[in-house]
C-alpha cells in the first residue's frame, strides 16, 4: 500500500474549496480527486464530514 498522509482540518477545507473551483470548471469527480492527489472516496467522505465548514470549525470538530 502506498504511503498514507493525514491531512489537517485546514488542508481538507482548502482542498474542498479547490475541488469546488475545479467542479465549476467542469471537471469530473475522478479528475478532481486526481488533481488533489486523493482518492474519489476520500473526497466524498471529506465532503460529507466537512462540507460547509470553514477552517476554524473543521479544526474544532477534528479536536473533539
ABEGO torsion letter per residue (X at the ends): XBBBBBBBAAAAAAAAAAAAAAAAAGBBAAAAAAAAGBBAAAAAAAAAAAAABBAAAAAAAAAX
